[in-house]
Amino acid sequence: MEKDGVSLGQAAVYRIVVQGVLSESSGDRLGGLRLRVGPGIHGGTATTLTGRLRDQAQLIGVLNTLYEMRVPVLCIELLRVD
């Protein structure tokens, strides 16, 4: 079902912020998203992952990988629908 112009099978650009530092080599396991390390929301350090995912199934795959890596997710933002 499509709601507000977004569908499950549509490509989109996302920004995901996680707690802690992820290595650049983690990007391959995370859908090829770009990683940037910076200050966290409540102090500490956070890693921001940004990039295009082909559909929401790939987004769920990225989130499952982060869960398996035991990395807390702080924020997920849809930036643009392709």
Protein Blocks (a to p, Z undefined) as FASTA:
>chain_A
ZZehiafkbccddddddedjddfklmmmnoopacdddddfkgpjddddedddfbfklmmm
mmmmmmmnopacfbdcdfbdZZ
